[in-house]
Amino acid sequence: MIKANELREKFIQFFKEKGHAVIPSASVIPENDPTVLFTTAGMHPLVPYLLGAHHPEGTRLTDVQKCIRTGDIDEVGDASHLTFFEMLGNWSLGDYFKKEMIAWSWEFLTDEKWLGLDKEHLAFSVFAGDETAPRDEESYGYWREMGVPEDRLFFLPRENNWWGPAGITGPCGPDTEMFIIRDVPPCGPNCSPACDCGRYLEIWNDVFMQYNKQADGSFLPLAQKNVDTGMGLERTIGVLQNVSSVYETDLFLPIIGEIETLSGKKYGEDEAVTRAMRIVADHIRSATFILGDERGVTPSNVDQGYVLRRLIRRAVRFGMSIDMPAGSIGKIAQVIVREYKHVYPELGEKEAFIVEQLTLEENRFAATITQGLKEFEKVVTHIQGTVLPGKTAFRLYDTFGYPLEMTIELAKERGFTVDIDGYNEAFKKHQEKSRAGSEQRFKGGLADSSEQTAHLHTATHLLLAGLKKVLSPDIIQKGSNITAERLRFDFNFPRKVTREELDQVEDFVNEAINAGVDVTMEEMPLEEARKSGATGTFSSRYGERVKVYTIGNYSKEICGGPHATNTAQLEGFKIKKEESSSAGVRRIKAVIGPEYKK
Ligand code: SER
């Protein structure tokens, strides 16, 4: 039986042999993308290249990407939902297209050297066509050439066979999906991969990205035709190992085993125990990857930190329901680190930090939960009707640290619902800060590389150079986030930066802007970039060839772009705020524009 490690290795090896460069997984926390909190698919970090930017590693890429999707967090606990997963993928950036990709998919799935799956047990779907894009006869024809009979090929509509964009705008196109046929009889004459009777299980998706969806809903053809494929590791390995849930694959067995030891309960002994164990395993796995990320955050009440807090607290709560003793989640994380560090060395490097942060949050939660529960019991006795007011739910959160979803669950157990709109309103009022954060942003699209964000990105490089000059050459970037209005930049520094120092940094940036120097880009091997003195932020994560952006004598940095072409485009620069971000890390918010010209 194929193991998860083997599937990862085989996939990457196969595409390496087909001339693909193996690139490292990007961070789970996207940089300079204000519209999403986490990386949700393998293609996500590659959007600029799918839109036509030149990738330093070439036009054929493959990787295993760490992904987080928390939109379905409430579904976790069933057989298949996960908040963290790994996606195996390969890309053609305007290189090969449908013909090659379908032949390779067939080869990888069926050849003895690779997965060697039984051809009779494979089915495929292709796009049926509609008013915006034609029926994909081409892909259908290529599958037929592979010898796939007509009764195992399905034309399906847009809701099944179209992928993307990942947000509101961006690259998208028809896809062809691959399924394993299980020994479940067809559910009727129209049984197809579109129904969920369990006969067809999806294992891989080849997207043919030919379109760029615009904000007005129209589709423009992309200048280059791309291939974007995605194979969810957990789901696929579950199908290949023929188990009834992803939690029974070799990826999860050691984690579930640890939870059994800690709780003294058995997975499968009853439904509630199984569900709780799955939630604990899933949530702690995600929390471990968020904390262990090279851009790892700590639990907080905004943005990624808030999601992390929810994951940890939910895991603790379900852990309690199966009698897991205090301190258990750190132990579970250690098992996860042990199982994954050969693929993601950052987890091994940050193990102590991961365990420390989980334990801290567990303790914080323990202190508030008892009080929150008491308070909840008190308020429900006073409610008229069956709706818990939003304001009350918010007070439980704000004063007692009791998360909304836990209030919802508790309320549900007692036959109440929660006025979520009211909660959101109260939340907004009290937490100006998190307005941009939390759940709203999951619904957003991927960032458009607009001019303004490109200009702010260039301002970020100048800011870093200015901080190095004024404060210390040891300053490094700890995080960056850009919206259309402002930049936000985190860096290591032990104390508050004085207004005088900030003025000097501002002057440095404005001098560079007034000098009107060109921003130039060169591609080179990583080693050469280092030797040339280029600043690099997340060293372990670069591929072998990198882009280096130079701004005259002011700045030289390894970066993916995009940037302004000349510093004059920034017009003026002002630091609006300097504050603490976390221990030893300061945060600056800054803006650009003609009104800040100096
Ligand atoms: N973007 C597609 C997916 O997420 C294929 O990689 O499934």
Residues whose N, C-alpha, C, O or C-beta is under 5 A from the ligand:
A	BS01	LIG	A41 M43 W163 N205 V207 D228 T229 G230
